Amino acid sequence: MDLGKLRAEFLICLPAKNMTWSKDIKFESMQQDVVAATIRNEILQKKPLPNSYIMNFMKVFMSKIEEFGGEISEVTFEAYGDILTKPVSEITYKHYDVKGVSISLQENNTLIAEGTTGLKTWQASQRMAEYLVDDCSLLKDKHVLELGAGLGLLGLTVCSLCNCGSYLLSDHHSSVLHKLQRNIAENSNNLLCIPSVVDIDWEEVSQNGFTNSLKEKIQCVDVVLAADVVYDVKIIQPLVQTLLLIIEIMKEEGKIFVASTIRNEATYESFLKELDEHGLVSNEVTKQSPQLFIYDKTANITILDITLRK
Ligand SMILES: C[S@@+](CC[C@H](N)C(=O)[O-])C[C@H]1O[C@@H](n2cnc3c(N)ncnc32)[C@H](O)[C@@H]1O
């Protein structure tokens, strides 16, 4: 059994039914190793995973042991018993391991919570992070602004592995902004550059433009990043309008990258059309980069390099 892989999948709350279980778990010693790598993992003492996830993990683990003709060992039973009696933690985490750096995020395990998609990490941000950290020269000493940053995995990965000049994480939802601040603080020991957080609402910007203080910040920006922000037709127009306003203010040689998971062709097409109608040219980044995170490899994810039409 690949215990390193199991540990990494467990720490990001991958559903246990999607894990590869080896028949070796019928042996007591292997059950001991699985328990040590997962629910007894030291990191969970301070930063727990959701109880509901661990319960489900244990149930699948035990049913697999029986399916493979083994007996549930005392160690496994004990671990299960501990979970049943453990108080439920209100604040829970996921732990991402990237190039040996562990990034812990306060994160929900549901697609939408508190009316926002921002309390969960989406795979386009992981794909974008893989692209950027594969060649940090793109961001070395650069001033970066991220839109719709959610819980901050992209920014925190980049700030852990690349020497950016500065990194400004933005979002609009209040709970998202709060968790974003928490996540920066939780990971500050690993960061080469400490990001700051700012509230940027595309709808507000598209109607009233940027405030003077935001304009000042954007004037210094070299690179704008956004991941999984193209999912709702209603926000495409304000988003593109915001990108256009940023291009007008940011450094002339600045770059914009938007990563999207294409779930609905029509929504994505309307984003491309909106870019085009606003005089923005988009070119797909074709460079492949090694997969560092665990997510569905078959997902249709694109990264666009967006510039102003000359
Ligand atoms: C699907 S989530 C992606 C989060 C993160 N980039 C990721 O990939 O994990 C979309 C994000 O866009 C933000 N968002 C939605 N509408 C927005 C708006 N009008 N202004 C600013 N951010 C917005 C949400 O709060 C959420 O964090």
The ligand as an SDF file (V2000), in Angstrom:
LIG
                    3D

 27 29  0  0  0  0  0  0  0  0999 V2000
  -15.2570   29.1850   -7.6270 C   0  0  0  0  0  0  0  0  0  0  0  0
  -14.5830   30.2590   -6.4390 S   0  0  0  0  0  0  0  0  0  0  0  0
  -12.8640   30.1610   -6.8210 C   0  0  0  0  0  0  0  0  0  0  0  0
  -12.0170   30.4520   -5.6370 C   0  0  0  0  0  0  0  0  0  0  0  0
  -10.5170   30.2420   -5.8660 C   0  0  0  0  0  0  0  0  0  0  0  0
  -10.0060   31.1190   -6.8870 N   0  0  0  0  0  0  0  0  0  0  0  0
  -10.2430   28.8120   -6.2210 C   0  0  0  0  0  0  0  0  0  0  0  0
  -10.0330   28.5330   -7.4190 O   0  0  0  0  0  0  0  0  0  0  0  0
  -10.2460   27.9580   -5.3370 O   0  0  0  0  0  0  0  0  0  0  0  0
  -15.0040   31.8760   -7.0810 C   0  0  0  0  0  0  0  0  0  0  0  0
  -14.5410   33.0430   -6.2250 C   0  0  0  0  0  0  0  0  0  0  0  0
  -14.9360   34.2660   -6.8440 O   0  0  0  0  0  0  0  0  0  0  0  0
  -15.4080   35.1460   -5.8350 C   0  0  0  0  0  0  0  0  0  0  0  0
  -16.3880   36.0830   -6.4200 N   0  0  0  0  0  0  0  0  0  0  0  0
  -17.5980   35.8110   -6.9510 C   0  0  0  0  0  0  0  0  0  0  0  0
  -18.2080   36.9370   -7.3390 N   0  0  0  0  0  0  0  0  0  0  0  0
  -17.3490   37.9530   -7.0650 C   0  0  0  0  0  0  0  0  0  0  0  0
  -17.4110   39.3680   -7.2530 C   0  0  0  0  0  0  0  0  0  0  0  0
  -18.4740   39.9650   -7.7820 N   0  0  0  0  0  0  0  0  0  0  0  0
  -16.3380   40.0820   -6.8750 N   0  0  0  0  0  0  0  0  0  0  0  0
  -15.2460   39.5010   -6.3310 C   0  0  0  0  0  0  0  0  0  0  0  0
  -15.1340   38.1700   -6.1270 N   0  0  0  0  0  0  0  0  0  0  0  0
  -16.1810   37.4070   -6.4870 C   0  0  0  0  0  0  0  0  0  0  0  0
  -16.0800   34.2360   -4.8070 C   0  0  0  0  0  0  0  0  0  0  0  0
  -16.1830   34.8550   -3.5210 O   0  0  0  0  0  0  0  0  0  0  0  0
  -15.1370   33.0370   -4.8130 C   0  0  0  0  0  0  0  0  0  0  0  0
  -14.1190   33.1690   -3.8850 O   0  0  0  0  0  0  0  0  0  0  0  0
  1  2  1  0
  2  3  1  0
  2 10  1  0
  3  4  1  0
  4  5  1  0
  5  6  1  0
  5  7  1  0
  7  8  2  0
  7  9  1  0
 10 11  1  0
 11 12  1  0
 11 26  1  0
 12 13  1  0
 13 14  1  0
 13 24  1  0
 14 15  1  0
 14 23  1  0
 15 16  2  0
 16 17  1  0
 17 18  1  0
 17 23  2  0
 18 19  1  0
 18 20  2  0
 20 21  1  0
 21 22  2  0
 22 23  1  0
 24 25  1  0
 24 26  1  0
 26 27  1  0
M  CHG  2   2   1   9  -1
M  END
$$$$
